[in-house]
Amino acid sequence: MNLRALLLTILAATTLTQAPAFLPAQNTPKSGKDTLEEDAFNIGLQAYIYGFPLVLTEVSREEMLANPAIRVNQFYHFPGLATPAMKSAVSANTDTLMSVAWLDFSNGPLLLNIPAMHGRYWVIEFNDFYTNSFAYAGLRTTGSDEQYYLLAGPDWKDTGEVGMKVIRCPANVVFLVGRVFVAGERDLAEAQNLQHGISLTSFGPAASLNPRGADVLPDSFHADFAAELTPPEIVAQMDTPTFFAAMTRLMQLYPPPPQDEAAVKEFARVGIDLNPGFDPKRLDAATLRGLTRAVDAAIPFLAAAQPKLGGRTVNGWWTPPDAGEFGTNYLLRAYMALNFIWPNVAAEAVYPMTSVDGGGRSLDGAHRYVLHFAKGGTPPVDAFWSVTMFNPKRALVENPIHRYALGSRSEGLQYNPDGSLDIFIQADPPRGHESNWLPAPAGRFLLTMRLYIPKPPILNGTYAIPAVQCTDCSGPGSKP
C-alpha cells in the first residue's frame, strides 16, 4: 500500500467522537521488526497530531519574542490592521486591531485594565499552549464599561482580599489575543486610542518583566529556518528528533489534562515519553523508522483531514465544529492550529470557509464571482460580519487597492435598490461596483467569513450562507 492510500485509509478509519481516537494499524506486518515499525508509525502519527499545536504555539512565541518590541507581561499593540506583510499568523484577521501578550506568572499575578469601550466590539481571548480558549473578557461576556481583572497562575493563593474579578489560568505561561473593532480608515485613530488603553501591570511587590519569558527552548530553536517562513512552515520542516523533543519538553512544562492520560501512555510506548523526554538514541532502528515516516506523513495528513472533521457544509461553506473548545478532538485541534490558530469559541465568532463555488468548482482568479445576499439575508449577528480573501496557504493577498476583506461595517458598501447585497469577487475591478469589490489573486483562493457574536440561527445551523456564484464559468470546471 502506498503512502497516499495509507493516509486515506487512516482518515476513513479515524473516529473523532471517541476519546482518545488512536489510529489502528493499517497493514499486516511480516516480521517482528515490521511490527515495531508499523506500531511506531501509527502511534507516532497520532502523537504528532496531538503535539502539533503545542510545538506551533512555542514556535509562534519564539518568533514573536524575537521582536525586541514584544516583551513578556506587556501587551504589544499591532499599530494597524493586518496586511500580507504579516507572517506571524495564518488566516489573519483584518476586521480588528490586534494586541497580543505572553504572560508569565512565575513572579506572581498581573492586573489587566480595560478602558471604557463605549459599545465598540472588543474581546480578549485567553489561550493555553494546547490552543484551547479557556476564558474571555469582551463586549459579549463583560460589556463595554471600564474593567479590571486580576490574572493569576495555578499556584497563586487567593486570600479573598483582591476586590476584583480573578481569572485563573491553567499554567504559568499563557497567551492573550486582544481585538478591537475598526470601522475603517476614519475610525482607525479612535480605535487605536482604545487599544492602547488595554494594559497589564504587576500585582504585589514582585514584578514579572523578564523580556524573554520562560526558558522553554534554547534561543537557537529556530535559527536554522529561513526568516521568511511562517510558524507552521517552520514546524513542518522539523525532523523527527527536533519535533518530538520539543513536544515532550513542552508537555513537561505544561502537563496534559487528566483526560489525555490514555493518549500520553500510548505515546510513551514508542519513546515519546514526557518523563525522560524524547531521545532517539534509546530507540531501536525499526521504531525510529516508523516515527520518521509518521513525521514525514503528518502535514499531508492534516492538510487532507477536513472531510473527516465534522462540522457543517452548506452551499460549499464549511463551518468547523467546537472551535476553541477541543476537548479530546486532537485532529480538529491540530487542523485548526495549522490553518486557523487561536480561533474564538462559537459563541464569540463562527468561521465558515469555502474554496468552491456553487457548482463545486475550485475558486480561481481566472473567473468572476458574486456572493449575493437577498434582502434581510445577511448573516444574523449581534456585532458584525466579514468575508476575507486568502491564497491557498491562508495568507492575505496583496492587490492594487489594499482591500483584503469586506463586510457589514465596511466603508462605502452599497446595497442594491431592493435591499439585497452583492459582493463581487474577481481579479479585475467590476465596473460600476468598485465599492463592493473583493479583489482576487491569480490562481486559486479561499474565502473565510467571520461572524462576530452570532445569533441562534447561525449557532444552530438554520441560517445558510449563500453559495459563491461564478458568473463566467461553463461546464463542470475543475474541482479540488
C-alpha positions as CSV (number, residue, x, y, z in Angstrom):
1,M,0.0,0.0,0.0
2,N,1.5,3.4,-1.0
3,L,1.6,6.3,1.4
4,R,-1.3,8.2,-0.2
5,A,-3.6,5.1,0.0
6,L,-2.4,4.5,3.6
7,L,-3.3,8.1,4.7
8,L,-6.7,7.8,3.0
9,T,-7.3,4.5,4.9
10,I,-6.3,6.1,8.2
11,L,-8.6,9.1,7.5
12,A,-11.5,6.8,6.8
13,A,-10.8,4.8,9.9
14,T,-10.4,7.7,12.4
15,T,-13.3,8.3,14.7
16,L,-13.2,11.8,16.1
17,T,-16.1,11.3,18.6
18,Q,-14.1,8.8,20.7
19,A,-11.5,9.9,23.2
20,P,-8.8,9.3,22.5
21,A,-9.1,8.1,18.9
22,F,-5.9,6.1,18.2
23,L,-5.1,5.2,14.6
24,P,-5.3,1.5,14.1
25,A,-2.5,-0.5,12.3
26,Q,-3.0,-0.2,8.6
27,N,-1.4,-3.4,7.3
28,T,-0.3,-6.8,8.5
29,P,3.5,-6.9,9.1
30,K,5.5,-9.9,8.1
31,S,8.1,-9.8,10.9
32,G,8.7,-8.5,14.4
33,K,10.7,-5.6,13.0
34,D,7.8,-4.7,10.7
35,T,5.5,-4.8,13.8
36,L,7.7,-2.3,15.6
37,E,7.9,0.0,12.6
38,E,4.2,0.0,11.9
39,D,3.2,0.5,15.6
40,A,5.7,3.4,15.7
41,F,4.2,4.9,12.5
42,N,0.6,4.7,13.7
43,I,1.3,5.9,17.3
44,G,3.8,8.5,16.0
45,L,1.3,10.0,13.6
46,Q,-1.3,10.2,16.4
47,A,1.4,11.8,18.7
48,Y,2.3,14.4,16.0
49,I,-1.4,15.3,15.7
50,Y,-1.6,15.7,19.5
51,G,1.6,17.7,19.8
52,F,1.5,19.9,16.8
53,P,-0.5,22.7,18.5
54,L,2.0,22.7,21.4
55,V,5.0,23.0,19.2
56,L,3.4,25.5,16.9
57,T,2.5,27.7,19.9
58,E,6.1,27.6,21.1
59,V,7.5,28.5,17.6
60,S,5.0,31.4,17.4
61,R,6.1,32.5,20.9
62,E,9.8,32.4,19.9
63,E,9.1,34.2,16.7
64,M,7.1,37.0,18.4
65,L,9.6,37.4,21.3
66,A,12.5,37.7,18.8
67,N,11.0,41.1,18.1
68,P,12.5,43.4,20.8
69,A,9.3,45.4,20.9
70,I,7.4,42.4,22.3
71,R,8.0,41.8,26.0
72,V,6.6,39.2,28.3
73,N,3.8,40.5,30.6
74,Q,3.2,43.5,28.4
75,F,0.7,44.0,25.6
76,Y,2.1,44.5,22.1
77,H,-0.5,46.5,20.2
78,F,-0.2,46.0,16.4
79,P,-0.4,49.5,15.1
80,G,-2.7,48.8,12.1
81,L,-4.9,46.2,10.5
82,A,-3.3,43.0,9.2
83,T,-1.7,43.1,5.7
84,P,0.0,40.5,3.5
85,A,3.4,41.5,5.1
86,M,2.2,39.9,8.4
87,K,3.6,36.4,8.6
88,S,3.1,35.6,12.3
89,A,-0.3,34.0,12.0
90,V,-2.4,32.1,9.4
91,S,-5.8,33.3,8.3
92,A,-5.1,36.8,9.6
93,N,-8.0,39.0,10.9
94,T,-8.5,42.3,9.0
95,D,-11.5,43.5,11.0
96,T,-9.9,44.4,14.2
97,L,-6.7,45.9,15.7
98,M,-4.9,43.0,17.3
99,S,-3.0,43.1,20.6
100,V,-1.0,40.1,22.0
101,A,0.6,39.3,25.3
102,W,2.6,36.4,26.6
103,L,2.0,36.1,30.3
104,D,4.4,34.5,32.7
105,F,3.1,34.2,36.3
106,S,6.4,32.9,37.7
107,N,6.7,36.0,39.9
108,G,3.0,36.4,40.8
109,P,-0.3,37.7,39.4
110,L,-0.9,40.6,37.0
111,L,-3.5,43.3,36.7
112,L,-5.4,43.7,33.5
113,N,-7.1,47.0,32.8
114,I,-9.7,47.6,30.0
115,P,-10.8,51.2,29.2
116,A,-14.4,52.0,28.6
117,M,-15.2,50.9,25.0
118,H,-18.4,52.8,24.6
119,G,-20.3,50.0,22.9
120,R,-17.5,49.1,20.5
121,Y,-16.8,45.5,19.8
122,W,-13.8,44.2,21.7
123,V,-12.6,40.9,23.1
124,I,-9.6,39.4,24.9
125,E,-9.2,35.7,24.4
126,F,-7.1,33.6,26.9
127,N,-5.3,30.6,25.3
128,D,-3.3,27.8,26.7
129,F,-0.4,26.1,25.0
130,Y,-2.8,23.4,23.6
131,T,-4.6,26.3,21.8
132,N,-7.8,26.0,23.9
133,S,-9.6,29.2,24.7
134,F,-10.2,29.0,28.4
135,A,-11.5,32.5,29.4
136,Y,-13.0,35.7,27.8
137,A,-13.4,39.3,28.6
138,G,-15.2,41.4,26.0
139,L,-18.4,43.0,24.8
140,R,-20.3,39.7,24.7
141,T,-19.2,38.5,28.1
142,T,-18.5,41.5,30.3
143,G,-19.8,44.6,28.4
144,S,-18.1,47.8,27.5
145,D,-17.5,49.7,30.8
146,E,-14.0,50.1,32.2
147,Q,-12.9,46.9,33.8
148,Y,-10.1,45.5,36.0
149,Y,-9.1,41.8,36.4
150,L,-6.5,40.0,38.4
151,L,-4.8,37.3,36.3
152,A,-3.2,34.5,38.2
153,G,-1.4,31.2,37.5
154,P,-2.3,27.9,39.1
155,D,0.0,28.3,42.2
156,W,-1.4,31.7,43.4
157,K,-3.1,31.6,46.8
158,D,-6.3,33.6,46.7
159,T,-6.8,35.3,50.0
160,G,-10.2,36.7,49.1
161,E,-9.0,40.3,49.5
162,V,-8.4,41.2,45.9
163,G,-11.7,43.0,45.5
164,M,-11.9,42.4,41.7
165,K,-12.7,39.5,39.4
166,V,-10.0,36.9,39.2
167,I,-9.2,35.0,36.0
168,R,-7.3,31.8,37.0
169,C,-5.0,30.5,34.3
170,P,-4.2,26.8,33.9
171,A,-0.4,27.3,33.6
172,N,2.3,29.9,34.3
173,V,2.6,30.8,30.7
174,V,-0.5,31.7,28.6
175,F,-1.2,33.7,25.5
176,L,-3.7,36.6,25.2
177,V,-5.2,37.8,22.0
178,G,-7.0,41.1,22.1
179,R,-9.2,42.5,19.3
180,V,-10.7,46.0,18.9
181,F,-13.0,46.6,16.0
182,V,-12.1,49.2,13.4
183,A,-14.9,50.6,11.1
184,G,-12.4,51.9,8.5
185,E,-9.6,54.4,8.0
186,R,-11.6,57.2,9.5
187,D,-12.2,55.2,12.6
188,L,-8.6,54.0,13.0
189,A,-7.2,56.7,15.3
190,E,-10.1,56.4,17.8
191,A,-9.8,52.6,17.8
192,Q,-6.0,52.8,18.4
193,N,-6.5,55.1,21.4
194,L,-8.8,52.5,22.9
195,Q,-6.4,49.7,22.0
196,H,-3.5,51.4,23.8
197,G,-5.7,51.7,26.9
198,I,-5.6,48.0,27.4
199,S,-2.7,47.3,29.8
200,L,-1.0,44.9,32.1
201,T,0.8,45.8,35.4
202,S,2.4,43.7,38.1
203,F,0.4,42.8,41.3
204,G,2.2,42.9,44.6
205,P,5.9,43.6,45.4
206,A,7.4,41.3,42.7
207,A,7.4,42.5,39.1
208,S,7.5,39.8,36.4
209,L,9.0,41.6,33.5
210,N,11.5,39.1,32.1
211,P,11.9,40.3,28.5
212,R,12.3,36.7,27.2
213,G,9.8,34.9,29.3
214,A,10.0,31.3,30.5
215,D,13.1,29.4,29.4
216,V,11.1,26.9,27.3
217,L,13.5,26.0,24.5
218,P,17.0,27.2,23.5
219,D,17.3,30.6,21.9
220,S,18.6,28.8,18.8
221,F,15.4,26.8,18.5
222,H,14.5,28.2,15.1
223,A,17.9,29.5,14.0
224,D,18.2,27.0,11.1
225,F,15.0,28.1,9.5
226,A,14.7,30.9,7.0
227,A,13.2,34.1,8.4
228,E,10.6,34.3,5.7
229,L,8.9,31.1,6.8
230,T,5.7,31.2,8.7
231,P,5.5,29.3,12.1
232,P,3.5,26.4,10.5
233,E,6.2,26.1,7.8
234,I,8.9,26.1,10.5
235,V,7.2,23.2,12.3
236,A,6.7,21.4,9.1
237,Q,10.5,21.4,8.4
238,M,11.4,19.9,11.8
239,D,12.9,16.5,11.7
240,T,11.8,13.6,14.0
241,P,14.2,14.3,17.0
242,T,13.6,18.0,16.9
243,F,9.8,17.8,16.8
244,F,9.3,15.1,19.5
245,A,12.0,16.5,21.8
246,A,10.2,19.9,21.6
247,M,6.8,18.2,22.2
248,T,7.9,16.2,25.2
249,R,9.7,19.2,26.7
250,L,6.6,21.3,26.3
251,M,4.4,18.6,27.9
252,Q,6.7,18.7,30.9
253,L,6.3,22.4,31.2
254,Y,2.5,22.3,30.5
255,P,1.2,19.0,31.8
256,P,-1.6,17.4,29.8
257,P,-5.0,17.4,31.4
258,P,-6.3,14.1,33.0
259,Q,-8.5,13.4,30.0
260,D,-5.3,12.9,27.9
261,E,-3.8,10.2,30.2
262,A,-4.5,7.3,27.9
263,A,-3.0,9.1,24.9
264,V,0.1,10.0,26.8
265,K,0.6,6.4,27.9
266,E,0.3,5.2,24.3
267,F,2.9,7.7,23.1
268,A,5.3,6.5,25.7
269,R,5.3,3.0,24.1
270,V,7.4,4.4,21.2
271,G,9.7,6.7,23.2
272,I,7.6,9.8,23.1
273,D,7.7,10.0,26.8
274,L,7.4,13.3,28.7
275,N,9.2,12.0,31.8
276,P,12.7,11.3,30.4
277,G,11.9,13.3,27.2
278,F,12.4,12.1,23.7
279,D,15.8,10.6,23.0
280,P,16.2,8.8,19.6
281,K,19.4,7.1,20.9
282,R,17.2,5.0,23.2
283,L,15.1,3.6,20.3
284,D,15.7,0.6,18.0
285,A,16.1,1.2,14.3
286,A,12.6,-0.1,13.4
287,T,10.8,2.2,15.9
288,L,12.8,5.2,14.7
289,R,12.0,4.4,11.1
290,G,8.3,4.3,11.9
291,L,8.4,7.6,13.7
292,T,10.3,9.2,10.9
293,R,7.7,8.1,8.4
294,A,5.0,9.5,10.8
295,V,6.7,12.9,10.8
296,D,7.0,12.9,7.0
297,A,3.3,12.0,6.6
298,A,1.8,14.2,9.3
299,I,1.4,17.6,7.5
300,P,-0.1,16.0,4.3
301,F,-2.3,14.0,6.6
302,L,-3.5,17.2,8.3
303,A,-3.9,19.1,5.0
304,A,-6.3,16.3,3.8
305,A,-8.2,16.0,7.1
306,Q,-11.1,18.4,6.6
307,P,-13.7,15.9,5.3
308,K,-13.4,13.9,8.5
309,L,-13.6,16.7,11.0
310,G,-17.3,17.0,11.2
311,G,-19.0,20.4,11.3
312,R,-21.4,21.6,8.7
313,T,-21.0,22.1,5.0
314,V,-23.8,24.0,3.3
315,N,-23.6,25.7,-0.1
316,G,-19.9,24.9,-0.2
317,W,-19.3,26.7,3.1
318,W,-17.7,24.6,5.8
319,T,-18.1,25.6,9.4
320,P,-15.8,23.7,11.8
321,P,-17.1,22.2,15.0
322,D,-16.2,23.2,18.5
323,A,-13.5,25.7,17.5
324,G,-11.5,26.8,20.6
325,E,-13.1,24.1,22.8
326,F,-11.4,21.0,21.5
327,G,-11.5,18.5,24.4
328,T,-10.0,15.3,23.1
329,N,-10.7,16.1,19.4
330,Y,-7.0,16.2,18.7
331,L,-7.3,16.0,15.0
332,L,-9.6,19.1,14.8
333,R,-7.3,20.9,17.2
334,A,-4.3,20.2,15.0
335,Y,-6.1,21.1,11.8
336,M,-7.3,24.4,13.2
337,A,-3.8,25.2,14.6
338,L,-2.3,24.6,11.1
339,N,-5.0,26.7,9.3
340,F,-6.6,29.0,11.8
341,I,-4.7,29.2,15.0
342,W,-6.3,30.6,18.2
343,P,-9.9,30.7,16.9
344,N,-12.6,32.0,19.2
345,V,-15.3,29.8,20.6
346,A,-18.5,29.7,18.6
347,A,-20.4,32.0,20.9
348,E,-17.9,34.7,20.2
349,A,-17.3,34.1,16.5
350,V,-18.0,31.5,13.8
351,Y,-15.7,31.0,10.9
352,P,-17.3,29.4,7.8
353,M,-14.8,28.7,5.0
354,T,-15.0,27.8,1.3
355,S,-12.8,27.0,-1.6
356,V,-15.5,26.2,-4.1
357,D,-18.4,27.9,-5.9
358,G,-22.0,26.8,-6.1
359,G,-21.1,24.3,-8.8
360,G,-18.4,22.7,-6.8
361,R,-15.6,24.2,-8.9
362,S,-12.4,25.5,-7.2
363,L,-12.4,29.2,-6.7
364,D,-9.9,30.7,-9.1
365,G,-8.9,34.2,-10.0
366,A,-9.3,33.4,-13.7
367,H,-13.1,33.7,-13.1
368,R,-15.5,36.2,-11.7
369,Y,-17.8,35.5,-8.8
370,V,-20.7,37.1,-6.9
371,L,-21.7,36.5,-3.3
372,H,-25.4,37.5,-3.3
373,F,-27.4,38.1,-0.1
374,A,-31.1,38.5,-0.6
375,K,-32.9,41.4,1.3
376,G,-32.7,40.5,5.0
377,G,-30.4,37.6,4.2
378,T,-27.0,38.8,5.5
379,P,-25.6,36.8,8.5
380,P,-27.6,37.4,11.7
381,V,-25.1,38.6,14.2
382,D,-25.1,40.9,17.2
383,A,-21.8,42.5,16.3
384,F,-20.7,42.4,12.6
385,W,-19.7,40.0,9.8
386,S,-17.0,40.0,7.1
387,V,-15.6,37.8,4.3
388,T,-11.8,37.7,3.8
389,M,-9.7,36.6,0.8
390,F,-6.8,34.2,1.3
391,N,-4.4,32.3,-1.0
392,P,-4.2,28.5,-0.6
393,K,-1.6,28.9,2.2
394,R,-4.2,31.1,4.1
395,A,-2.2,34.2,3.7
396,L,-3.6,37.6,2.7
397,V,-3.1,38.5,-0.9
398,E,-1.8,41.9,-2.0
399,N,-3.9,43.8,-4.5
400,P,-4.0,47.3,-6.1
401,I,-6.5,48.8,-3.6
402,H,-5.1,47.0,-0.5
403,R,-8.5,45.6,0.4
404,Y,-8.4,42.2,1.9
405,A,-12.0,41.8,3.3
406,L,-15.5,43.2,3.0
407,G,-18.3,43.1,5.5
408,S,-21.3,44.7,7.2
409,R,-19.2,47.6,8.6
410,S,-17.1,48.3,5.5
411,E,-16.9,51.9,4.5
412,G,-18.9,52.7,1.3
413,L,-20.5,49.2,0.9
414,Q,-23.5,49.7,-1.4
415,Y,-26.8,47.7,-1.1
416,N,-29.0,47.2,-4.2
417,P,-32.3,49.2,-4.5
418,D,-34.3,46.1,-3.4
419,G,-32.2,45.8,-0.2
420,S,-30.1,42.9,-1.4
421,L,-26.3,42.9,-1.3
422,D,-23.8,41.7,-3.9
423,I,-20.0,41.2,-3.2
424,F,-18.0,41.0,-6.4
425,I,-15.1,38.6,-6.1
426,Q,-12.7,38.8,-9.1
427,A,-9.2,39.9,-10.1
428,D,-10.2,43.0,-12.2
429,P,-12.4,45.8,-10.9
430,P,-16.1,45.3,-11.5
431,R,-17.2,48.3,-13.5
432,G,-19.7,50.4,-11.5
433,H,-19.4,48.2,-8.4
434,E,-15.9,49.1,-7.1
435,S,-17.2,49.8,-3.6
436,N,-18.3,46.1,-3.3
437,W,-15.2,44.6,-4.9
438,L,-13.1,42.0,-3.0
439,P,-10.0,41.6,-5.2
440,A,-9.0,38.0,-6.1
441,P,-5.5,36.8,-6.9
442,A,-4.3,34.9,-9.9
443,G,-4.9,31.3,-9.3
444,R,-6.8,29.5,-6.6
445,F,-8.0,31.2,-3.5
446,L,-10.0,30.6,-0.3
447,L,-12.7,32.7,1.4
448,T,-13.3,32.8,5.2
449,M,-16.3,34.5,6.8
450,R,-16.2,35.8,10.4
451,L,-19.5,36.1,12.1
452,Y,-19.0,38.0,15.4
453,I,-21.3,37.3,18.3
454,P,-23.6,35.1,16.1
455,K,-27.3,34.8,16.8
456,P,-29.0,31.5,17.3
457,P,-29.8,30.8,13.6
458,I,-26.0,30.6,13.0
459,L,-25.2,28.6,16.1
460,N,-28.0,26.0,15.5
461,G,-27.4,25.8,11.8
462,T,-30.7,27.1,10.5
463,Y,-29.0,30.0,8.7
464,A,-27.2,29.2,5.5
465,I,-24.6,31.4,3.8
466,P,-25.4,31.6,0.1
467,A,-23.1,29.8,-2.4
468,V,-20.5,31.8,-4.2
469,Q,-21.8,32.0,-7.8
470,C,-19.4,32.0,-10.8
471,T,-20.7,34.5,-13.4
472,D,-18.4,33.4,-16.3
473,C,-18.0,29.6,-15.8
474,S,-19.2,27.0,-18.2
475,G,-19.2,23.2,-17.8
476,P,-18.3,21.3,-14.6
477,G,-15.0,23.1,-14.1
478,S,-12.1,21.8,-12.1
479,K,-12.8,20.5,-8.6
480,P,-10.3,20.5,-5.7
